[in-house]
Amino acid sequence: MDLYLTATSLVSDANNWFDFLGTTFSAVSELLSRWRHKQERRHGEAERRQLQWKEEDVKMKQLHYCLLDLPDLINHAEWLSYIKDDKEVAKLLPELKDRVNDAYDLLEEFSYHHQLQSEQPGDDFLKTITDGNHVREILDDLNCLRNTMGCIIDRRTRAEPLQFGKLLRPAMSSFYDKSKVRTLQKEVDKVLHLLDVETCCSPVTRKRRIITGKSTAISKRASRTDTVPCSTSARVEECTSEEEASSTTVLAISGIGGAGKTTLARQVFNDERTKGNFDLRIWISVSDDFNVIRLTKEFIQSALENLMQSDNLCSLQQTLTERITSLKFLLVLDDVWDDVYTNQDNRWHDFLEPFKSSQQGSAVLLTTRSQRVSDLVNRNMQFHLEGLPTTIFDDFFEACALGCIVNPELNPIGKRIIPQLKRSPLAAETLGRILKPMLDREHWDWVAGRELWELKQEKYDILPILRLSYLYLPSHLRSCFLFCSMYPKGHRFHKDTLVHTWIAAGLIESCKGCKLESNGHQYFAELLHRSLLHIDASSPTSSMYVIHELMHDMAKLVSENEWFVVKGETDLQKIPEDIRHLSIVGGNGLSETNLRVLCRYKKLRSIVCHGLDSEIITPAAKCWFEVLTKIRMLGFLSCKLNYLPENIGNLKLLQCLNIGECTFEELPPSFWQLQSLQIVDAQKCRIQHIPEEFNQLRGKLQRFRLRGAIISEPGNYGV
């Protein structure tokens, strides 16, 4: 009986066990089935997303191709809207620029998120652009604007070459009013000395000098080199054999627009010693039209008093050669631009060819804004003019602003204005025109409290004249130059740092076979040659560079809708709606509360802060980092953050960060997730440990500067 009961129990347990196994297998089968369906759905979703990325990638390529010719179109439009005062183009230009910037932003964001999606499939950027059909909207707008503006520009310029110098700056003659500006005696003497004109002899007793031997020329040059006073404005170096053998001396007076180059050239041209030394003096206004045939014909017309009809250069040069063999001449070429060396041709040397037959002692004197032109015509002997001498300039400004009126009450205000003008005679005339109609203290105080770029300028005033230098730049250099205007006047740029910052800001165009850094250094050299950047004279090693303050004012005038400066609370209400780049200079009522208003400008790419109190800038920055997620460049100059907010990790596109003046001891963990970073300046930070997460930045990071060292790997770095 016991055996029967035991057997029955075992059978029952076995049945229960089989029931359990059956239930378990059924459940497992259901789970497996669900898992397979889920995997199939996930796989299908991944395939669908991959297809969407491919479709959007095609659209992005269309957008990229659409942008290729738009920089040239914008260049033409800027020329027409400014030089020709074309209202129709001026109205469309800001819209075109804004849409182009939208396109560049979108391409950059797409590239970042496309690369990221393989690592983080949950990224919702794709959904954002597909749901709104954002790419198609930008493409349609760009095509519409291109067609509309292209038709207008073609209609306006079909029969007109793109030369603007003479449209804005009229041809200048050799005549000048001696009552307006005193003789620049010291400068005139230097130029005449460089031109081999005896400056101590009376013109009446002059004897014609004919140099026949090469050794004589060398001796003469060596003597001149020893006697020229040491000055930043004159440079004489050892000459090449070709220059020693030449019978014609060539000298360029260089400097920014409005510095007084033409004034000095006029005084040299009309000096009694010049008249006594040369048989023939000729003045030609060149501007941006260095046409060898035109200039040769004008020379012949002046020398022979004969109007030449032929356009055959060989015939013209033969006629000129026959004429000048018996003459010692001075030729002044006023306002020579960069087109003298463009297209890699030899137009300058072609123009000089007939002068090889001239009388020994003949001379060509140029005025130019371009250092490259100065180097081209004579690298070994140059004269750089930075403005009128101080005492002469002060008298000239007083004459422009007051005339013959004596007003002691206005003199102190005038003294406050003078330093802004940097000894530029054209700037003095500009301010004189603004000040002279209202000789009262209130008006003069108002003018003194304004930046030069904020004052209304007439067609021939200083900033419109300087703007020519900007309009002559190719598009890729314009953005780099305007970028520099985000920094305060007098800011000293280190060449390598500026180039890397341009790269991080996306301003350097890639070129097949060339590194971005090489292109950036070439851009820098171009701006230097065009006198838009200058070596800082106060730098002992000549490794620092500055923008001339008048050029800085011009840049502000040009860029006011794209690059904005906030100097006080009232400026916060004037920020353009689609502003991309912003500079904040501390003072005048700025606070954490009112700086939060920047959060509404979602298109901001760059913010540079100067001199803000740490108690203001730190909480303001924390607020910005929450919503301004398209920021590419951040700079905190001469101001300190108390700490770097954790939410800086939201700035996924951040490429350049300058916290060089900050002294905090650590960076937040989110910092090491910023994989777009290229440039970090943490010069004064007291960070002692760089974690292993540093390796996550190595993909794009080019420079991490910490207390004079370039950080290349994780580790401990003692203070």
Summary of the structure (lengths in Angstrom):
residues: 719
radius of gyration: 34.2
end to end distance: 91.3
largest distance: 157.0
contacts: 2194
relative contact order: 0.06
helix: 54%
strand: 11%
